[in-house]
Amino acid sequence: EGPVTYDLVSLLRDCYVRWPRERVEEWAWGYFRLAVQSGVMREEQEERFLRWFDLMGVQRHLKASGIFARLFHRDNKPGYLADIPRTLGYVVEVGQGYPELQPLATFVEEKVLSVL
């Protein structure tokens, strides 16, 4: 068992493919409805669901970006560097929607993405 949104984020906010935000949210809400029907989630969790989804994505994308950098530095695999801007772009996009994440979004945008 793990976070209910982890696999969903892995599919809908993939590090290699970018889907339009509207479609991602539409698919995420479809998943939520199925999760409620199957007893995995409760209807009263609806308010928090998208937040959980977004925060799980931020954590996952920060981790993936670090792994991509490590693959370059340690394993001499430069191909993954091209995926870092897209992956960190998710962090910026989501972070701008949450006041508590705006400093992170600004940092990533101004100090990291600007020099890649």
Secondary structure, DSSP 4 states (H G I P E B T S, - for coil): ---TTHHHHHHHT-SS----HHHHHHHHHHHHHHHHHTTSS-GGGHHHHHHHHHHHHHHHHHHHHHHHHHHHHTT--GGGGGGHHHHHHHHHHHHTTSGGGHHHHHHIIIIIGGG-
